Structure formats: C-alpha cells, structure tokens
C-alpha cells in the first residue's frame, strides 16, 4: 500500500510539472478562402471567400501543440464557365496538431500542422443571392461535411506574450456534400490566414508558443 501511495504521489508530481510547462492562448483569426469543388463537375473554377473566427490553443515546451478553432468559412466554386457561383457558408471546427521548428524563445517560429475538420453548413446561394440549399424536406446539400486540414506558417513575436500568426493551409473535403445520387461533389480550398494570440491562464515566458496552430 505504501508503495502504491508513493507511486501515485510521484505521478501527481510529474503531472503537475508537465502542466506548469504548458501554455494556453486565445485570439482572433481572419483570412481568405480560395475554394473549389472536385468530383462530378465540369466548367468550374476557384472562388474567393472570407474566413473569420477564433482559436483556443494548448502547447508544450516539447514543440508540440493542439489548437481548437471555430471559424466562419466560405467555400464553393465558380461554375458554368465563371458565369455563376455556388456559395457555401460553413461553421468550421478544425482540431490541429502543430509542430514548431527552430528553438524555443526565438522571435520567429516556423510551424507545420495537420488535423481533421468538421463543417456545418449554414446556407447555400448562387451569385445573385438566390437560395440553392433547398427546402427542409428537400435539401440539395448535406448539412455536415468533414475533411483534413494541413499546412505551414510562422509566428512572429509582436511583444512579450503577444504573437502574430500567419499560415497557409489546404483543406481537403472527404465527404460528398450533395444529396444527389447522380453525382458526387467534395470541397477543397486554400486558406491564407492571419491571427493574433494572447496569453490565457498559465504562461511560460521562455516558450514562445502562445500561438494560433
């Protein structure tokens, strides 16, 4: 019994030490979404939209971090030889595993990240603002989409505990977004984003990882 108690105490000490080395940050994100559709579609092209939202980030001194993000993202495509649009507005929730390059404490930290995302469709319109989502009983598009996000970027220290975050990401949709059995469409997009991170909770001043991952 004594050995078990000692073991539990030892584990608690190790856990407390690890937690003390962790950093948490929050902040806003804004950027551009350059989107297209792939699958059973022709005469389509890339369409530019908006991405805006925020993040909650948890990181460690090991160089690894995890970021949960809540974003409003515009996807879709130009269609019919660029004479019309499919505008798909989503709430996107990416969960990203991030790895930092370079040394801790540097003013510029390159990073790589990858992780799944889930999209919740808010609405679908054409170029003229007409609703193409469909009625409640006869939807043209699925309400939920899922895929993979990966990319790279860097963080630049603006001042102590405040960082500018820049990243270039690619979102690969893995789920058919249509209700039709005749064709299959999937999202994909390129995102260019900027964010600013601020410390929240515990902070290690030597880390330099209060960042948008």
KEZARO-597839 format. One line per 10 residues: number of its first residue (from 1); their letters; for each residue x, y, z negated of N, C-alpha, C, O. Coordinates in steps of 0.02 Angstrom, whole numbers, plus 50000, padded with zeros to 5 digits. Atoms other than C-alpha are relative to their C-alpha. Layout:
BEGIN
NUM	A	X:Y:Z:X:Y:Z:X:Y:Z:X:Y:Z ~ ...
This chain:
BEGIN
1	XXXXXXXXXX	50041:49940:50000:50000:50000:50000:50043:50063:50000:50029:50111:50036 ~ 49955:49942:50004:50141:50120:49956:50032:50013:50068:50039:50071:50088 ~ 49969:49992:49934:50224:50088:50124:49950:50030:50050:49968:50071:50093 ~ 50050:49973:49955:50060:50123:50213:49989:50074:49989:49981:50113:50036 ~ 50009:49929:50017:50039:50288:50121:50059:50041:50027:50049:50095:50055 ~ 49941:49965:49975:50217:50337:50165:49997:50007:50076:50017:50058:50104 ~ 50006:49999:49927:50183:50293:50347:49950:50053:50022:49963:50090:50069 ~ 50051:49950:49984:50025:50399:50351:50027:50070:49990:50017:50114:50032 ~ 49970:49935:50014:50117:50546:50271:50051:50019:50054:50053:50076:50077 ~ 49949:49989:49949:50259:50527:50396:49966:50021:50066:49988:50068:50099
11	XXXXXXXXXX	50036:49984:49938:50135:50529:50542:49969:50070:49997:49970:50106:50047 ~ 50029:49934:50008:50049:50684:50473:50053:50054:50007:50040:50106:50037 ~ 49946:49952:49994:50215:50774:50458:50021:50009:50073:50030:50065:50096 ~ 49981:49997:49929:50262:50730:50637:49947:50036:50040:49963:50077:50083 ~ 50054:49967:49964:50091:50784:50700:49998:50074:49986:49988:50114:50032 ~ 50000:49930:50017:50100:50948:50606:50056:50037:50034:50048:50093:50057 ~ 49942:49970:49967:50273:50983:50675:49987:50010:50074:50003:50061:50103 ~ 50015:49995:49929:50215:50947:50852:49949:50055:50013:49957:50093:50061 ~ 50051:49948:49990:50062:51059:50832:50029:50069:49992:50009:50115:50027 ~ 49969:49935:50011:50169:51200:50768:50039:50023:50061:50050:50083:50069
21	XXXXXXXXXX	49963:49982:49941:50265:51193:50932:49954:50012:50060:49978:50027:50115 ~ 50047:49991:49946:50108:51207:51037:49979:50073:50005:49979:50110:49956 ~ 50023:49933:49987:50045:51367:51116:49932:49998:50034:49919:49953:50074 ~ 50065:49994:49968:49870:51419:51166:49993:50070:50028:50013:50118:49996 ~ 50011:49935:49970:49824:51559:51284:49934:50001:50037:49908:49949:50056 ~ 50061:49991:49961:49670:51629:51370:50010:50061:50045:50053:50103:50033 ~ 49995:49943:49956:49644:51751:51511:49957:49995:50061:49927:49942:50074 ~ 50041:49998:49939:49556:51802:51672:50040:49977:50061:50101:49979:50062 ~ 49972:50019:49935:49587:51738:51849:49960:50033:50055:49899:50038:50051 ~ 50034:49974:49941:49547:51821:52015:50041:49981:50061:50102:49979:50058
31	XXXXXXXXXX	49963:50019:49941:49591:51770:52191:49956:49992:50061:49897:50007:50060 ~ 50034:50013:49937:49544:51723:52368:49996:49925:50012:50043:49888:49998 ~ 50010:50069:49981:49473:51557:52426:49992:49997:50076:49945:50025:50104 ~ 50002:50008:49927:49509:51512:52608:49976:49929:50013:50014:49881:50007 ~ 50034:50065:50001:49387:51370:52639:49980:49976:50069:49973:50016:50116 ~ 50025:50031:49939:49334:51249:52774:49966:49935:49981:49969:49914:49923 ~ 50032:50065:50010:49235:51088:52792:50034:49949:50045:50057:49965:50099 ~ 49971:50054:49961:49301:50921:52853:49951:49942:50002:49908:49935:49958 ~ 50045:50056:49992:49213:50766:52913:49965:50003:50067:49996:50018:50118 ~ 50039:50002:49938:49073:50752:53042:49976:50070:50018:49917:50087:50011
41	XXXXXXXXXX	50015:49930:49983:49081:50933:53101:50048:50021:50055:50105:49998:50058 ~ 49958:49974:49947:49148:51024:53253:49986:50075:50008:49937:50101:49982 ~ 50006:49928:49989:49172:51205:53309:49998:50040:49935:49964:50091:49930 ~ 49997:49966:50065:49209:51255:53130:50068:50031:49989:50117:50012:50022 ~ 49937:49965:50013:49344:51368:53060:50001:50022:49927:49952:50016:49891 ~ 49989:49979:50069:49413:51438:52897:49960:50063:49984:49953:50107:50026 ~ 50038:49942:50024:49311:51563:52795:50030:50024:49934:50048:49984:49891 ~ 49971:49971:50061:49375:51682:52660:49945:50018:49950:49893:50046:49969 ~ 50048:49983:50053:49283:51699:52494:50037:50022:49937:50097:50034:49938 ~ 49975:49974:50064:49308:51751:52313:50006:49944:49949:49966:49898:49948
51	XXXXXXXXXX	49994:50041:50060:49370:51660:52160:50010:50046:49940:50053:50090:49942 ~ 49993:49960:50060:49348:51736:51987:49979:49958:49940:49934:49918:49945 ~ 50017:50039:50059:49343:51665:51811:50051:50008:49945:50082:50061:49938 ~ 49954:49998:50056:49449:51623:51661:50027:49932:49983:50006:49882:50012 ~ 49968:50063:50018:49554:51489:51578:50013:49997:49925:50018:50048:49890 ~ 49976:50015:50067:49597:51410:51412:50058:49951:50009:50049:49897:50038 ~ 49940:50040:49987:49774:51340:51410:50032:49975:49936:50036:50012:49886 ~ 49966:50032:50057:49862:51221:51291:50067:49973:50025:50068:49932:50071 ~ 49934:50020:49975:50050:51196:51313:50048:49983:49944:50036:49999:49885 ~ 49951:50021:50049:50201:51124:51226:50070:50018:50022:50081:50038:50079
61	XXXXXXXXXX	49931:49986:49985:50388:51150:51218:50033:49947:50043:50091:49954:50063 ~ 49972:50053:49957:50412:50990:51319:50000:50020:50073:50031:49986:50114 ~ 50006:49980:49930:50373:51086:51479:49935:49980:50032:49921:49998:50089 ~ 50065:50021:49975:50202:51008:51499:49944:50042:49970:49950:50067:49914 ~ 50058:49963:50025:50034:51095:51481:49937:49974:50033:49939:49940:50084 ~ 50065:50018:49972:49849:51067:51511:49957:50062:49999:49954:50098:49949 ~ 50042:49941:49994:49730:51202:51572:49929:49980:50020:49919:49943:50067 ~ 50070:50006:49980:49541:51202:51574:49977:50067:50027:49984:50117:49993 ~ 50020:49938:49968:49470:51332:51693:49925:49999:50017:49897:49947:50031 ~ 50070:49992:49981:49295:51398:51727:49998:50056:50052:50011:50114:50037
71	XXXXXXXXXX	49993:49955:49944:49284:51480:51898:49935:50004:50041:49899:49955:50048 ~ 50049:49993:49946:49157:51551:52019:50040:50001:50065:50083:50043:50075 ~ 49961:50008:49939:49221:51495:52190:49954:49995:50060:49903:49960:50058 ~ 50039:50002:49938:49153:51523:52365:50034:49955:50051:50091:49967:50071 ~ 49974:50047:49951:49177:51378:52485:49955:50000:50062:49913:50044:50069 ~ 50040:50004:49938:49102:51326:52653:50044:50005:50061:50101:49982:50061 ~ 49963:49995:49938:49157:51367:52830:49965:50048:50048:49906:50062:50041 ~ 50029:49969:49941:49131:51469:52986:49979:49944:50047:50016:49896:50055 ~ 50026:50053:49956:49026:51366:53107:49976:50030:50066:49972:50091:50073 ~ 50026:49980:49935:48959:51372:53285:50046:50050:50034:50025:50104:50056
81	XXXXXXXXXX	49949:49958:49969:49121:51445:53354:50003:50070:49969:50008:50120:50004 ~ 49993:49939:50041:49127:51577:53215:49940:50047:50006:49946:50105:49987 ~ 50058:49957:49995:48953:51645:53253:49955:49996:49939:49908:50036:49932 ~ 50040:50006:50060:48881:51588:53086:50044:49972:49944:50100:49950:49956 ~ 49964:50025:50059:48935:51537:52910:49957:49951:49961:49896:49955:49961 ~ 50028:50038:50055:48898:51404:52784:50033:50026:49937:50093:50014:49927 ~ 49972:49971:50060:48922:51494:52618:49975:49960:49939:49916:49960:49923 ~ 50016:50042:50058:48928:51378:52467:50030:50031:49938:50091:50037:49933 ~ 49976:49970:50062:48940:51459:52296:49999:49948:49944:49948:49917:49930 ~ 49992:50051:50051:49004:51347:52158:50025:50029:49934:50061:50079:49933
91	XXXXXXXXXX	49963:49995:50063:49047:51349:51974:50048:49941:49999:50027:49883:50001 ~ 49948:50052:49996:49211:51253:51974:50034:49993:49933:50050:50042:49899 ~ 49966:50016:50063:49291:51167:51824:50060:49955:50015:50052:49894:50018 ~ 49940:50040:49992:49471:51111:51856:50032:49985:49932:50031:50026:49886 ~ 49959:50018:50058:49572:51018:51724:50069:49983:50028:50078:49933:50061 ~ 49936:50004:49966:49755:51040:51772:50058:49983:49953:50066:50015:49900 ~ 49938:50017:50034:49913:50956:51709:50056:50039:50033:50066:50035:50094 ~ 49949:49955:49973:50058:51078:51729:50069:49980:49975:50078:49960:49917 ~ 49931:50010:50021:50246:51053:51728:50041:50062:50019:50039:50085:50076 ~ 49960:49941:49989:50364:51201:51708:50072:49982:50017:50102:49937:49988
101	XXXXXXXXXX	49931:50008:49980:50533:51212:51794:50042:50055:49966:50015:50105:49943 ~ 49958:49951:50032:50682:51306:51725:50003:49992:49925:49979:49942:49898 ~ 49990:50003:50072:50724:51344:51544:49946:50039:49964:49920:50089:49989 ~ 50048:49965:50043:50605:51394:51406:50027:50069:49981:50087:50075:49965 ~ 49979:49933:50018:50611:51581:51371:50019:50044:50059:50029:50104:50050 ~ 49983:49960:49942:50653:51635:51549:49942:50048:50016:49884:50034:50002 ~ 50052:49951:49983:50560:51789:51612:49959:49978:50060:49903:50002:50069 ~ 50037:50028:49944:50509:51694:51769:50001:49924:49995:50055:49895:49990 ~ 50005:50072:50007:50446:51514:51757:49962:49970:50058:49901:49977:50061 ~ 50036:50036:49948:50406:51414:51914:49961:49942:49969:49978:49918:49916
111	XXXXXXXXXX	50042:50054:50027:50271:51281:51891:49968:49960:50056:49958:49985:50112 ~ 50037:50044:49956:50187:51134:51975:49939:49975:49961:49943:49966:49901 ~ 50059:50024:50037:50011:51073:51934:49957:49955:50045:49958:49960:50106 ~ 50045:50045:49965:49885:50940:51981:49945:49978:49952:49956:49973:49891 ~ 50053:50024:50043:49717:50880:51916:49933:49998:50036:49927:50025:50092 ~ 50067:50005:49969:49533:50843:51953:49961:50064:49990:49975:50104:49946 ~ 50047:49945:50010:49397:50971:51976:49929:49975:50015:49919:49929:50054 ~ 50071:50012:49986:49206:50966:51973:49968:50066:50020:49980:50118:49988 ~ 50034:49941:49976:49099:51090:52070:49924:49992:49989:49896:49939:50003 ~ 50072:49999:50009:48919:51136:52025:49971:50053:50047:49985:50112:50040
121	XXXXXXXXXX	50024:49956:49949:48826:51211:52172:49946:50048:49973:49896:50026:49945 ~ 50048:49949:50021:48735:51375:52135:49951:50018:50056:49893:50033:50043 ~ 50042:49983:49944:48669:51408:52309:50037:49994:50065:50099:49991:50067 ~ 49971:50006:49933:48697:51394:52497:49963:50048:50046:49901:50048:50048 ~ 50030:49951:49955:48667:51531:52625:50038:50002:50066:50095:49979:50070 ~ 49966:49989:49937:48707:51571:52806:50028:50071:50002:50025:50107:49952 ~ 49968:49934:49995:48794:51728:52870:49951:50057:49989:49970:50110:49964 ~ 50050:49949:50007:48631:51826:52869:49966:50000:49932:49919:50039:49920 ~ 50029:50003:50067:48591:51780:52689:49940:49955:49993:49908:49954:49940 ~ 50056:50046:50004:48458:51651:52730:50019:49938:49959:50075:49913:49963
131	XXXXXXXXXX	49988:50058:50043:48441:51507:52607:50002:49937:50042:49956:49922:50080 ~ 49994:50064:49964:48504:51342:52679:50010:49942:49950:50024:49886:49970 ~ 49995:50052:50052:48510:51247:52513:49941:49952:50006:49948:49892:49995 ~ 50060:50040:49995:48332:51185:52539:49957:50005:49938:49978:50034:49888 ~ 50047:49999:50057:48182:51164:52425:50021:49950:49947:50064:49908:49958 ~ 49983:50045:50056:48188:51074:52259:49991:49927:50019:50030:49884:49997 ~ 50015:50069:49981:48114:50917:52336:50035:49979:50064:50031:49921:50084 ~ 49969:50016:49936:48213:50926:52497:50066:50039:50008:50071:50083:50051 ~ 49936:49966:49998:48392:50982:52467:50042:49978:50060:50039:49921:50081 ~ 49953:50015:49946:48519:50993:52609:50069:49983:49975:50109:49950:50009
141	XXXXXXXXXX	49934:50010:50029:48670:50988:52493:49994:49971:49930:49947:49985:49894 ~ 49999:50029:50068:48715:50890:52337:50019:50053:49949:50058:50099:49963 ~ 49989:49951:50053:48717:50987:52175:50069:49995:49970:50094:50045:49942 ~ 49935:50011:50032:48883:50913:52117:50051:49975:50051:50036:49932:50092 ~ 49944:50019:49957:49049:50898:52209:50060:49986:49954:50063:50013:49899 ~ 49940:50015:50040:49215:50828:52146:50059:49992:50046:50052:49974:50104 ~ 49940:50006:49959:49393:50827:52206:50064:50007:49959:50064:49998:49898 ~ 49934:49995:50030:49577:50855:52170:50030:50068:50016:50027:50091:50073 ~ 49965:49936:49991:49671:51019:52145:50075:49990:49986:50093:49959:49936 ~ 49928:50002:50011:49860:51032:52164:50031:50064:50028:50004:50096:50072
151	XXXXXXXXXX	49969:49940:49977:49980:51174:52188:50063:50018:49962:50090:49978:49924 ~ 49939:49975:50030:50128:51278:52132:49993:50075:49989:49951:50108:50019 ~ 50001:49929:50013:50163:51451:52065:50055:50020:49953:50104:49984:49944 ~ 49951:49977:50049:50258:51552:51938:49965:50046:49950:49912:50073:49964 ~ 50022:49954:50052:50232:51652:51778:50055:50051:49989:50114:50034:49985 ~ 49953:49945:50010:50313:51821:51751:49982:50037:49936:49925:50059:49928 ~ 50013:49968:50064:50330:51898:51578:49991:50076:50011:50037:50110:50033 ~ 50013:49928:49997:50249:52071:51575:50025:50035:49938:50054:50089:49941 ~ 49974:49977:50064:50288:52097:51392:49994:49942:49951:49969:49888:49970 ~ 50002:50055:50048:50302:51993:51235:49930:49971:49993:49882:50006:49976
161	XXXXXXXXXX	50061:50039:50006:50165:51860:51235:49948:50013:50055:49893:49985:50052 ~ 50046:49986:49945:50083:51928:51394:50034:49983:50066:50089:50007:50080 ~ 49969:50025:49939:50114:51844:51562:49955:50011:50060:49894:50002:50056 ~ 50034:50000:49936:50066:51873:51743:50007:49930:50030:50062:49902:50031 ~ 50001:50067:49971:50017:51707:51825:49981:50004:50073:49930:50033:50091 ~ 50015:50003:49929:50023:51678:52012:50003:49928:50024:50049:49891:50005 ~ 49996:50068:49975:49982:51517:52102:49968:49994:50069:49924:50033:50087 ~ 50027:50019:49935:49946:51443:52273:49977:49928:49992:50017:49884:49975 ~ 50027:50067:50012:49831:51291:52264:49960:49975:50060:49936:50013:50101 ~ 50041:50033:49948:49745:51167:52378:49948:49957:49965:49965:49917:49922
171	XXXXXXXXXX	50054:50039:50028:49576:51095:52334:49974:49951:50052:49951:49971:50105 ~ 50021:50053:49954:49532:50929:52416:49936:49968:49975:49937:49932:49925 ~ 50063:50031:50019:49349:50879:52406:50000:49926:50017:50021:49907:50072 ~ 50000:50072:49991:49324:50691:52387:49930:49971:50004:49922:49910:50009 ~ 50070:50022:50003:49133:50682:52386:49962:50032:50058:49971:50090:50074 ~ 50043:49974:49948:49007:50701:52527:49953:50051:49969:49917:50036:49922 ~ 50041:49947:50029:48918:50867:52494:49930:50003:50029:49889:50042:50005 ~ 50064:49996:49967:48769:50835:52608:49953:49946:49976:49974:49895:49949 ~ 50052:50050:50014:48605:50743:52581:49984:49957:50060:49945:49910:50056 ~ 50015:50035:49937:48605:50682:52761:50036:49933:50004:50094:49926:49983
181	XXXXXXXXXX	49969:50065:49987:48637:50500:52806:50034:49999:50068:50070:49952:50084 ~ 49975:49999:49932:48683:50551:52983:50072:50026:50005:50109:50008:50050 ~ 49931:49974:49998:48843:50646:52943:50027:50007:49930:49991:50002:49880 ~ 49965:49996:50064:48970:50668:52805:50046:50062:50002:50086:50069:50047 ~ 49959:49940:50005:49049:50833:52752:50032:50005:49931:50002:49987:49880 ~ 49964:49991:50063:49179:50871:52619:50035:50067:50000:50058:50091:50052 ~ 49966:49936:50008:49251:51033:52553:50075:49993:50001:50102:49940:49983 ~ 49929:49990:50017:49432:51087:52558:50016:50073:50007:49986:50109:50048 ~ 49984:49928:49999:49511:51255:52526:50070:50013:49975:50100:49972:49939 ~ 49937:49973:50025:49670:51352:52495:49984:50059:49955:49947:50103:49975
191	XXXXXXXXXX	50013:49946:50047:49669:51465:52343:50064:50039:49985:50117:50010:49973 ~ 49945:49955:50020:49782:51615:52308:49974:50040:49940:49928:50080:49947 ~ 50028:49973:50061:49758:51671:52128:50051:50038:49958:50111:50022:49958 ~ 49961:49963:50049:49823:51796:52001:49962:50000:49934:49900:50002:49933 ~ 50031:49997:50066:49791:51795:51814:50046:50032:49950:50106:50041:49963 ~ 49960:49973:50055:49850:51871:51651:49983:49959:49938:49924:49950:49922 ~ 50012:50041:50060:49872:51765:51494:50018:50039:49937:50066:50077:49935 ~ 49991:49968:50065:49858:51825:51315:50001:49946:49947:49966:49896:49953 ~ 49995:50052:50053:49903:51728:51156:49934:49992:49963:49897:50041:49952 ~ 50061:50016:50037:49762:51642:51063:50018:49946:49949:50038:49891:49969
201	XXXXXXXXXX	49982:50050:50051:49792:51553:50897:50075:49998:49990:50108:50050:49989 ~ 49929:50009:50014:49965:51482:50866:50041:50019:50061:50021:50007:50118 ~ 49956:49979:49946:50108:51552:50968:50073:49992:49980:50094:50013:49925 ~ 49928:50006:50010:50292:51507:50982:50034:50053:50043:50033:50047:50104 ~ 49973:49945:49960:50384:51666:51035:50056:49980:50046:50073:50017:50092 ~ 49945:50022:49958:50526:51565:51112:49977:49958:50059:50018:49937:50100 ~ 50023:50047:49950:50414:51462:51225:49995:50029:50069:50023:50001:50117 ~ 50012:49972:49935:50360:51574:51367:49951:49959:50040:49955:49959:50102 ~ 50047:50042:49963:50217:51457:51410:49928:50019:49986:49883:49977:49990 ~ 50069:49978:50007:50064:51561:51372:49976:50018:50070:49981:50076:50091
211	XXX	50007:49991:49929:50008:51539:51550:49936:49970:50026:49904:49928:49994 ~ 50055:50030:49963:49871:51501:51674:50028:49941:50039:50069:49950:50084 ~ 49974:50058:49964:49903:51324:51732:49948:49978:50050:49958:49930:50087
